[in-house]
Amino acid sequence: MDWLPNRPPRRYNLGSSHTFLTPMGDGHDTPGKPPVRRVLLRSQNPTPEPSTGPTMSAYLGIDIGTSGTKTLAIAEDGTILASAMVTYPCYFPKPLWSEQDPEDWWQATIKSVRATMAKAKLKPADVKAIGLSGQMHGSVFLDKNDKVIRRAILWNDQRTAAECAEMEQRVGGRANLIKLVANPALTGFTAPKILWLRNNEPKHFEKTRKVLLPKDEIRRRLTGEYATEVSDASGMLLLDVANRSWSKKLLSALELDIDLLGKCYESEEVTGRLTPEAAKLLGLTTDCVVVGGAGDCAAGAVGNGIVTRGVLSTSIGTSGVMFVHSDEVKIDPKGRVHTFCHAVRGRWHMMGVNLCAGGSLQWFRNELCKADIAAAKRAKREVYDILTDEAQQAPVGSHGLFFLPYLSGERTPHADPDARGCFVGLTVAHTRGHMLRAIMEGVTYSMRDSLAIFEELGVPVRQIRASGGGSRSPFWRQIQADVFGRKVVTINSEEGPAYGVALLAAVGAGAFKNIEEACAATIRVVQETPVNRPAKNYYDRAFPLYQKLYCSLKDDFKAISKLG
């Protein structure tokens, strides 16, 4: 059972708002540029095979991720036909900088689409529509000839602290910024990157005529259109989230021209058709339409069926994400959680992000369990199964041992890059099993922080759906049910954002009336984990103490950070 990333220890960027790992590159084909590494999943033939017989209806979901691009094909009933993935490098020219070449995304799109078509034995005319998903917040800068001016600045880039402060200053403070666009300024968001370009690379800024998000640069290459959609646009920090349109007030305050931005659509709306050139490169036809799609978090939520009131998803990968659907606009005036437009027409979502969720357990495995890794390999077992068996021997609450999972700083609810991970309450009676269980409990407490904020703001939560690596562990699902105090369920789909936008493509092409109908027809609950009441009672008493620990230590964390 491979329920968390199980790779040999390598260098990774763990400061993620999303549930994937980002390899930091190793080796070069040409000076200054790592090779593009291509891996085709479920297919080895990149050329679509000719096929006879009647035309069918198929839909593609293309997810422009940080580590690679994944294309997935589904039939009209939601059945997955095939998928393929192509990887590419990240670049880190300076500390805290993170960039990618948009041309790599485009080449990966071509190869993954053609590989998927070949595996599924689809004819060009079979594909009726494409949905796009991708890493959020990234910035692609184009000149008047649609040439990329510089490498894209990514969501995990941290160079814009001064520009975040500038945004707040220009609008009269953090509270006013939240009123305008529902969220505070964070270094990963798009708007601060535009200001950074103006402040630090003025010649590049003068050439800039359009700023596009990663998936929307692929949309431009597919259709020739400058467009985005409301879920991804929300993460640019330039969208009036409540009204689902660009904030003219904020753009004016920032002295930015609205023409820099593409037209903003709802997620299932058709934004264009494939150009003849793109159709030829992908092995498709110009009858194929491209719908708005969604940012990867909203797309993943659609793929999990989080499209109705009262349903929340919890995802434990490298990071941890709590994502809840909302029929109304609910904005946290303190900016502890994000409020974005959902990929569901006229609906919103709230989201809390913990930077080092599964990453905390991965760190413990890589650094303190090297002998277990070797033993698991010899025994042909998954090392996480061995560690989980050990954690299960410890009692609920780990005999008073707490773990603060702030190994990469923290985002929700503290937004504190200086926060540090730590064990609190260690005694000579504690074993490694206690520490393992405390890590799993601490990560789950950190995600309960988001749940508590949702409840404080009056967002109902009736069902919790678990996904990501942590959902594959029955033991960790039980901890989640007990800490959250609610039944936790899993569903039949584990394909993530690519599946979500493939469903949006099907809606846009008319296969379903709306995304709610599409999810109801294709996604179902397959397993339930009920609450253990005695364990819940313990965690309810322990959770306020967990919350107090950060408050007690935050000043010390800042002092430690200054020590270097």
C-alpha positions as CSV (number, residue, x, y, z in Angstrom):
1,M,0.0,0.0,0.0
2,D,1.7,3.2,-1.2
3,W,-0.3,5.8,0.6
4,L,2.3,8.6,0.9
5,P,5.1,9.5,-1.5
6,N,7.8,6.8,-1.2
7,R,10.9,8.0,-2.9
8,P,14.6,7.8,-2.0
9,P,15.5,10.9,0.0
10,R,16.1,13.8,-2.5
11,R,15.9,17.6,-2.3
12,Y,12.3,18.8,-2.4
13,N,10.5,22.0,-2.0
14,L,7.9,21.3,0.7
15,G,6.5,24.9,1.0
16,S,3.5,23.8,-1.0
17,S,-0.1,24.9,-1.1
18,H,-0.9,21.8,-3.1
19,T,-0.6,18.1,-2.7
20,F,2.4,17.2,-4.8
21,L,6.2,17.1,-4.5
22,T,8.4,19.2,-6.6
23,P,11.8,17.6,-7.6
24,M,14.5,20.3,-7.6
25,G,16.4,19.0,-10.7
26,D,19.4,16.8,-11.1
27,G,21.7,16.8,-14.2
28,H,22.0,18.9,-17.3
29,D,21.8,18.2,-21.0
30,T,22.9,21.8,-21.9
31,P,24.5,24.4,-19.7
32,G,22.0,26.0,-17.4
33,K,19.0,23.8,-18.3
34,P,18.0,20.5,-16.8
35,P,16.7,17.9,-19.2
36,V,12.9,17.5,-19.7
37,R,12.1,14.1,-18.3
38,R,9.3,12.3,-20.0
39,V,7.3,9.5,-18.5
40,L,4.3,8.1,-20.3
41,L,1.8,6.4,-18.0
42,R,-0.4,3.7,-19.4
43,S,0.9,4.3,-22.9
44,Q,4.2,3.9,-24.8
45,N,3.0,5.1,-28.2
46,P,2.9,8.8,-28.7
47,T,1.1,8.7,-32.0
48,P,-2.6,8.3,-32.2
49,E,-3.5,5.0,-33.8
50,P,-6.0,5.0,-36.7
51,S,-9.3,3.5,-35.6
52,T,-12.4,2.4,-37.5
53,G,-15.9,2.2,-36.4
54,P,-18.5,4.8,-35.2
55,T,-17.5,8.0,-33.6
56,M,-17.8,8.1,-29.8
57,S,-17.8,11.1,-27.4
58,A,-14.8,11.5,-25.3
59,Y,-13.5,14.4,-23.1
60,L,-10.0,15.3,-22.1
61,G,-8.8,16.8,-18.8
62,I,-5.4,18.4,-19.0
63,D,-3.7,19.3,-15.7
64,I,-0.6,21.6,-15.9
65,G,1.1,20.6,-12.6
66,T,4.4,21.7,-11.1
67,S,6.2,18.4,-11.6
68,G,4.4,17.5,-14.9
69,T,1.4,17.7,-17.1
70,K,-1.2,14.9,-17.0
71,T,-3.9,14.3,-19.6
72,L,-6.8,12.0,-18.9
73,A,-9.6,10.9,-21.2
74,I,-13.1,9.9,-20.1
75,A,-16.1,8.5,-21.9
76,E,-19.5,10.2,-21.8
77,D,-20.5,8.2,-18.7
78,G,-17.4,9.3,-16.8
79,T,-15.4,6.1,-17.3
80,I,-11.7,6.7,-17.5
81,L,-10.3,5.6,-20.8
82,A,-6.6,6.3,-20.5
83,S,-4.1,8.8,-19.1
84,A,-0.5,9.9,-19.7
85,M,2.0,12.2,-17.9
86,V,5.0,14.1,-19.1
87,T,7.4,15.7,-16.5
88,Y,9.6,18.7,-16.7
89,P,12.0,20.7,-14.5
90,C,11.7,23.6,-12.2
91,Y,14.4,26.3,-12.0
92,F,15.7,28.0,-8.8
93,P,17.9,30.9,-9.9
94,K,18.1,32.4,-6.5
95,P,17.1,31.3,-2.9
96,L,13.3,31.4,-2.6
97,W,12.8,31.8,-6.3
98,S,10.9,29.2,-8.4
99,E,10.4,29.3,-12.1
100,Q,9.4,27.2,-15.1
101,D,9.6,27.5,-18.9
102,P,6.0,27.7,-20.4
103,E,7.3,26.0,-23.5
104,D,7.9,22.9,-21.4
105,W,4.2,22.9,-20.5
106,W,3.2,23.1,-24.1
107,Q,5.4,20.3,-25.3
108,A,4.2,18.2,-22.4
109,T,0.6,18.9,-23.3
110,I,1.2,17.8,-26.9
111,K,3.0,14.6,-25.9
112,S,0.5,13.6,-23.1
113,V,-2.5,14.3,-25.3
114,R,-1.2,12.2,-28.1
115,A,-0.1,9.4,-25.8
116,T,-3.6,9.3,-24.1
117,M,-5.3,9.3,-27.5
118,A,-3.1,6.3,-28.6
119,K,-3.8,4.3,-25.5
120,A,-7.5,4.9,-25.6
121,K,-7.6,4.3,-29.4
122,L,-9.5,7.4,-29.9
123,K,-10.1,9.0,-33.3
124,P,-9.5,12.8,-33.6
125,A,-13.2,13.4,-34.0
126,D,-14.0,11.5,-30.8
127,V,-12.8,14.2,-28.5
128,K,-15.5,16.8,-28.2
129,A,-14.1,19.0,-25.5
130,I,-11.1,19.8,-23.3
131,G,-11.0,21.0,-19.7
132,L,-7.9,22.7,-18.3
133,S,-6.5,22.6,-14.8
134,G,-3.2,23.8,-13.5
135,Q,-1.0,25.0,-10.7
136,M,-2.5,28.3,-9.4
137,H,-1.0,31.7,-9.0
138,G,1.8,31.4,-11.5
139,S,2.6,34.3,-13.9
140,V,3.3,34.1,-17.6
141,F,4.3,37.5,-19.1
142,L,3.6,37.9,-22.9
143,D,4.7,40.7,-25.2
144,K,2.7,42.2,-28.1
145,N,3.7,39.3,-30.3
146,D,2.6,36.7,-27.7
147,K,6.2,35.8,-27.0
148,V,7.1,34.8,-23.4
149,I,9.2,37.6,-22.0
150,R,10.8,35.6,-19.1
151,R,10.3,32.3,-17.4
152,A,7.1,32.0,-15.4
153,I,7.2,32.8,-11.7
154,L,5.4,30.0,-9.8
155,W,3.1,29.7,-6.8
156,N,5.9,28.6,-4.5
157,D,8.1,31.6,-5.3
158,Q,8.7,33.8,-2.2
159,R,10.4,36.9,-3.7
160,T,7.4,39.3,-3.4
161,A,7.2,40.2,0.4
162,A,7.8,43.9,-0.4
163,E,5.1,43.9,-3.0
164,C,2.6,42.3,-0.7
165,A,3.2,45.2,1.7
166,E,2.9,47.6,-1.2
167,M,-0.5,46.2,-2.1
168,E,-1.8,46.7,1.5
169,Q,-0.4,50.2,1.6
170,R,-2.0,51.2,-1.7
171,V,-5.5,50.2,-0.6
172,G,-5.2,51.4,3.0
173,G,-4.4,48.3,4.9
174,R,-4.9,44.5,5.0
175,A,-8.6,44.7,6.0
176,N,-9.4,46.8,3.0
177,L,-7.6,44.4,0.7
178,I,-9.6,41.5,2.1
179,K,-12.9,43.5,1.5
180,L,-11.9,44.1,-2.2
181,V,-10.7,40.6,-3.1
182,A,-11.7,38.4,-0.2
183,N,-8.1,37.4,0.7
184,P,-4.9,38.9,2.1
185,A,-1.8,39.4,0.0
186,L,0.5,36.3,0.1
187,T,3.8,36.0,-1.6
188,G,2.7,33.1,-3.8
189,F,-0.3,35.0,-5.4
190,T,-0.1,36.6,-8.9
191,A,-0.7,40.3,-8.3
192,P,2.4,40.7,-6.2
193,K,4.4,39.1,-9.0
194,I,3.2,41.7,-11.5
195,L,4.2,44.4,-9.1
196,W,7.6,42.7,-8.6
197,L,8.2,42.7,-12.4
198,R,7.4,46.4,-12.5
199,N,9.7,47.2,-9.5
200,N,12.6,44.9,-10.4
201,E,12.5,44.2,-14.1
202,P,11.0,47.5,-15.6
203,K,12.2,46.7,-19.2
204,H,10.3,43.4,-19.0
205,F,7.2,45.1,-17.6
206,E,7.2,47.7,-20.3
207,K,7.1,44.9,-22.9
208,T,4.3,43.1,-21.1
209,R,0.9,43.1,-22.8
210,K,-0.8,40.1,-21.2
211,V,-0.4,38.2,-17.9
212,L,-1.8,34.7,-17.9
213,L,-2.0,31.8,-15.4
214,P,-0.2,28.5,-16.4
215,K,-3.3,26.7,-17.6
216,D,-4.4,29.8,-19.5
217,E,-1.1,30.1,-21.4
218,I,-1.9,26.5,-22.6
219,R,-5.4,27.7,-23.5
220,R,-3.9,30.5,-25.6
221,R,-1.7,28.0,-27.4
222,L,-4.8,25.8,-28.0
223,T,-7.4,28.4,-29.0
224,G,-5.6,31.8,-29.6
225,E,-7.8,33.3,-26.8
226,Y,-6.7,35.3,-23.8
227,A,-9.1,33.9,-21.1
228,T,-9.3,32.5,-17.6
229,E,-12.1,31.3,-15.3
230,V,-13.3,32.4,-11.9
231,S,-11.7,29.7,-9.7
232,D,-8.1,30.2,-10.9
233,A,-8.6,34.0,-11.3
234,S,-9.5,34.2,-7.6
235,G,-5.9,33.2,-6.8
236,M,-4.5,36.1,-8.8
237,L,-5.7,38.5,-6.0
238,L,-7.2,40.7,-8.6
239,L,-10.7,39.3,-8.7
240,D,-13.7,40.7,-6.9
241,V,-14.6,37.2,-5.6
242,A,-18.0,38.1,-4.4
243,N,-19.1,39.5,-7.8
244,R,-17.0,37.1,-9.9
245,S,-15.4,39.8,-12.0
246,W,-12.1,41.7,-12.1
247,S,-11.7,44.3,-9.3
248,K,-11.5,47.6,-11.1
249,K,-11.0,49.4,-7.7
250,L,-7.9,47.3,-6.9
251,L,-6.5,47.5,-10.4
252,S,-6.8,51.3,-10.3
253,A,-5.1,51.4,-6.9
254,L,-2.3,49.3,-8.2
255,E,-2.1,51.4,-11.4
256,L,-2.5,48.2,-13.6
257,D,-4.4,48.2,-16.8
258,I,-7.3,45.7,-17.0
259,D,-6.2,44.9,-20.5
260,L,-3.3,42.9,-19.0
261,L,-5.9,40.3,-18.0
262,G,-7.9,37.8,-20.1
263,K,-11.7,37.6,-20.2
264,C,-13.0,35.8,-17.2
265,Y,-15.5,32.9,-17.7
266,E,-17.4,30.4,-15.5
267,S,-15.7,27.1,-15.3
268,E,-17.9,25.0,-17.7
269,E,-18.2,27.8,-20.3
270,V,-16.7,27.3,-23.7
271,T,-13.8,29.7,-24.2
272,G,-12.8,28.8,-27.7
273,R,-12.1,26.0,-30.3
274,L,-8.8,24.5,-31.2
275,T,-6.9,26.4,-33.9
276,P,-5.9,24.4,-37.0
277,E,-2.3,24.4,-35.8
278,A,-3.1,23.1,-32.3
279,A,-5.5,20.5,-33.7
280,K,-2.8,19.2,-36.0
281,L,-0.2,19.1,-33.2
282,L,-2.5,17.3,-30.8
283,G,-4.1,14.9,-33.3
284,L,-7.6,16.4,-32.8
285,T,-10.1,18.5,-34.8
286,T,-11.0,22.1,-34.9
287,D,-14.5,21.1,-33.7
288,C,-13.1,20.4,-30.3
289,V,-14.0,23.1,-27.8
290,V,-12.0,24.2,-24.7
291,V,-14.0,25.1,-21.5
292,G,-12.9,27.3,-18.7
293,G,-11.7,24.6,-16.4
294,A,-10.4,25.3,-12.9
295,G,-7.4,25.9,-10.7
296,D,-6.0,22.7,-9.4
297,C,-7.6,22.9,-6.0
298,A,-11.1,23.5,-7.3
299,A,-10.6,21.0,-10.1
300,G,-9.5,18.4,-7.6
301,A,-12.6,19.2,-5.5
302,V,-14.9,18.7,-8.5
303,G,-13.1,15.3,-9.1
304,N,-14.0,14.4,-5.5
305,G,-17.6,15.5,-5.9
306,I,-17.3,18.6,-3.6
307,V,-20.0,20.5,-5.5
308,T,-22.9,20.7,-3.0
309,R,-23.6,22.4,0.3
310,G,-22.2,20.7,3.4
311,V,-19.5,18.6,1.7
312,L,-15.8,19.1,2.7
313,S,-12.7,17.4,1.3
314,T,-9.6,16.7,3.4
315,S,-6.5,15.9,1.4
316,I,-3.2,14.8,3.0
317,G,-0.3,14.8,0.6
318,T,2.9,16.7,1.1
319,S,0.6,19.6,2.2
320,G,-2.8,19.3,3.8
321,V,-5.9,21.0,2.3
322,M,-9.3,21.5,3.8
323,F,-11.7,22.5,1.0
324,V,-15.4,23.2,1.7
325,H,-18.2,24.1,-0.8
326,S,-20.3,27.1,0.0
327,D,-23.5,28.4,-1.6
328,E,-22.9,31.9,-0.3
329,V,-19.9,34.1,-0.1
330,K,-18.2,33.7,3.3
331,I,-15.1,35.8,3.9
332,D,-12.9,35.5,6.9
333,P,-12.2,39.1,7.9
334,K,-9.0,37.9,9.6
335,G,-7.7,36.3,6.4
336,R,-6.9,33.0,8.0
337,V,-8.5,30.9,5.3
338,H,-9.0,31.6,1.6
339,T,-12.4,32.4,-0.1
340,F,-12.4,31.7,-3.8
341,C,-15.0,31.3,-6.5
342,H,-15.7,27.6,-7.0
343,A,-15.7,25.8,-10.3
344,V,-19.5,25.4,-9.7
345,R,-21.4,28.2,-11.4
346,G,-22.5,30.9,-8.9
347,R,-20.9,29.1,-6.0
348,W,-17.8,29.6,-3.8
349,H,-15.4,27.6,-1.7
350,M,-13.3,28.2,1.4
351,M,-9.9,26.6,1.8
352,G,-7.3,26.1,4.5
353,V,-3.8,25.0,3.7
354,N,-1.2,23.3,5.9
355,L,2.2,23.4,4.4
356,C,3.8,20.2,5.8
357,A,1.1,17.5,6.4
358,G,2.1,14.2,4.9
359,G,5.5,15.9,4.4
360,S,6.0,15.7,8.2
361,L,5.7,11.9,8.2
362,Q,7.8,11.8,5.1
363,W,10.5,13.8,6.9
364,F,10.4,11.4,9.9
365,R,10.7,8.4,7.6
366,N,13.5,9.8,5.5
367,E,15.6,11.1,8.3
368,L,14.9,8.8,11.3
369,C,13.8,5.5,9.7
370,K,16.5,4.6,7.2
371,A,16.9,1.1,8.6
372,D,13.2,0.6,8.2
373,I,13.3,1.7,4.6
374,A,16.0,-0.9,3.9
375,A,14.1,-3.6,5.8
376,A,10.8,-2.8,4.0
377,K,12.6,-3.1,0.7
378,R,14.0,-6.5,1.6
379,A,10.6,-7.7,2.8
380,K,8.8,-6.2,-0.2
381,R,6.6,-4.2,2.1
382,E,5.6,-0.5,2.1
383,V,7.6,1.3,4.8
384,Y,4.6,3.4,5.8
385,D,2.7,0.2,6.6
386,I,5.5,-0.7,9.0
387,L,5.5,2.7,10.6
388,T,1.7,2.8,10.9
389,D,1.7,-0.6,12.6
390,E,4.2,0.9,15.1
391,A,2.0,4.1,15.6
392,Q,-1.0,1.9,16.3
393,Q,0.6,0.5,19.4
394,A,0.6,3.9,21.0
395,P,-2.7,5.0,22.8
396,V,-5.0,7.9,21.7
397,G,-3.2,11.1,22.5
398,S,0.3,9.5,22.5
399,H,0.5,9.8,26.3
400,G,0.4,13.6,26.2
401,L,2.9,14.0,23.4
402,F,2.1,16.8,20.9
403,F,3.7,17.5,17.5
404,L,3.5,20.9,15.8
405,P,3.8,20.2,12.0
406,Y,5.4,23.5,11.1
407,L,8.5,22.1,9.4
408,S,8.0,24.5,6.4
409,G,6.5,27.4,8.3
410,E,2.7,27.5,8.2
411,R,0.0,29.1,6.1
412,T,-3.4,28.3,7.8
413,P,-4.3,29.7,10.2
414,H,-1.1,31.5,11.1
415,A,0.5,32.6,7.9
416,D,3.9,32.4,9.7
417,P,7.0,31.5,7.7
418,D,9.0,31.5,10.9
419,A,6.9,28.8,12.6
420,R,8.9,25.7,13.4
421,G,8.1,22.0,13.9
422,C,8.5,20.5,17.4
423,F,7.5,17.8,19.8
424,V,6.1,19.1,23.1
425,G,5.6,16.8,26.1
426,L,8.4,14.2,25.6
427,T,9.3,12.0,28.5
428,V,11.5,8.9,28.9
429,A,8.4,6.8,28.6
430,H,7.8,7.8,25.0
431,T,8.8,5.5,22.2
432,R,9.2,6.0,18.5
433,G,5.6,4.7,18.1
434,H,4.4,7.5,20.3
435,M,6.2,10.0,18.1
436,L,4.8,8.6,14.9
437,R,1.3,8.7,16.3
438,A,1.8,12.2,17.6
439,I,2.9,13.3,14.1
440,M,-0.3,11.9,12.6
441,E,-2.4,13.5,15.3
442,G,-0.6,16.9,15.1
443,V,-1.2,17.1,11.3
444,T,-4.8,16.3,11.9
445,Y,-5.1,18.9,14.6
446,S,-3.6,21.5,12.2
447,M,-6.3,20.7,9.7
448,R,-9.0,20.9,12.4
449,D,-7.8,24.5,12.7
450,S,-9.4,25.2,9.3
451,L,-12.6,23.2,10.1
452,A,-13.0,25.3,13.3
453,I,-12.8,28.5,11.2
454,F,-15.3,27.2,8.7
455,E,-17.7,26.5,11.5
456,E,-17.1,29.9,13.1
457,L,-18.1,31.5,9.8
458,G,-21.3,29.5,9.6
459,V,-20.3,27.2,6.7
460,P,-22.1,23.9,7.3
461,V,-20.0,20.6,7.1
462,R,-22.1,17.5,7.0
463,Q,-19.8,15.1,5.2
464,I,-16.0,14.8,5.0
465,R,-14.4,13.1,2.1
466,A,-10.8,12.0,2.5
467,S,-8.3,12.0,-0.4
468,G,-4.6,12.2,-1.0
469,G,-2.0,9.8,0.4
470,G,-3.3,10.0,4.0
471,S,-6.7,8.7,2.9
472,R,-5.2,5.4,1.9
473,S,-4.3,4.6,5.5
474,P,-7.3,3.2,7.5
475,F,-5.5,4.2,10.7
476,W,-5.0,7.8,9.6
477,R,-8.6,8.0,8.4
478,Q,-9.7,6.9,11.9
479,I,-7.6,9.6,13.5
480,Q,-9.3,12.2,11.1
481,A,-12.8,11.0,12.0
482,D,-12.0,11.2,15.7
483,V,-10.2,14.5,15.6
484,F,-12.8,16.1,13.3
485,G,-15.7,14.5,15.2
486,R,-17.4,13.4,12.0
487,K,-17.6,10.3,9.8
488,V,-15.0,10.3,7.1
489,V,-15.7,8.7,3.7
490,T,-13.8,7.8,0.6
491,I,-15.0,7.8,-3.0
492,N,-14.5,5.7,-6.1
493,S,-12.4,8.4,-7.9
494,E,-8.7,9.1,-7.1
495,E,-7.7,10.9,-10.4
496,G,-7.7,14.4,-9.0
497,P,-7.8,17.7,-11.0
498,A,-7.5,16.1,-14.5
499,Y,-10.7,14.1,-13.8
500,G,-12.5,17.2,-12.4
501,V,-11.9,19.3,-15.5
502,A,-12.7,16.4,-17.8
503,L,-16.1,16.4,-16.2
504,L,-16.3,20.1,-16.7
505,A,-15.5,19.6,-20.4
506,A,-18.4,17.1,-20.6
507,V,-20.7,19.6,-19.1
508,G,-19.5,22.3,-21.5
509,A,-20.1,20.0,-24.4
510,G,-23.7,19.2,-23.3
511,A,-23.2,15.7,-21.9
512,F,-24.6,16.8,-18.5
513,K,-26.8,19.7,-17.5
514,N,-24.4,21.0,-14.9
515,I,-21.4,19.9,-12.9
516,E,-23.6,18.8,-10.0
517,E,-25.4,16.4,-12.3
518,A,-22.1,15.1,-13.7
519,C,-20.6,14.4,-10.3
520,A,-23.9,12.7,-9.1
521,A,-23.7,10.4,-12.1
522,T,-20.0,9.4,-11.8
523,I,-18.9,9.7,-8.2
524,R,-20.0,7.6,-5.2
525,V,-19.0,6.9,-1.7
526,V,-17.3,3.5,-1.3
527,Q,-16.1,3.4,2.3
528,E,-17.0,5.0,5.6
529,T,-15.0,5.5,8.8
530,P,-17.3,6.2,11.8
531,V,-16.3,8.2,14.9
532,N,-14.8,6.5,17.9
533,R,-16.6,8.4,20.7
534,P,-14.0,7.9,23.5
535,A,-11.2,9.0,21.1
536,K,-13.3,12.0,20.0
537,N,-13.8,13.0,23.6
538,Y,-10.1,12.9,24.3
539,Y,-9.2,14.9,21.2
540,D,-11.9,17.5,22.0
541,R,-10.1,18.2,25.3
542,A,-6.6,18.1,23.8
543,F,-7.3,20.4,20.7
544,P,-7.5,23.7,22.6
545,L,-4.1,22.9,24.3
546,Y,-2.7,22.2,20.8
547,Q,-3.9,25.6,19.7
548,K,-2.3,27.3,22.7
549,L,1.1,25.8,22.0
550,Y,1.6,27.9,18.8
551,C,0.5,31.1,20.7
552,S,3.0,30.3,23.5
553,L,5.9,29.6,21.1
554,K,5.4,32.1,18.2
555,D,7.7,34.7,19.6
556,D,10.4,32.1,20.3
557,F,10.0,30.8,16.7
558,K,10.8,34.3,15.4
559,A,13.8,34.6,17.7
560,I,15.0,31.1,16.5
561,S,14.6,32.2,12.9
562,K,16.8,35.3,13.5
563,L,19.6,33.0,14.9
564,G,20.0,31.5,11.4
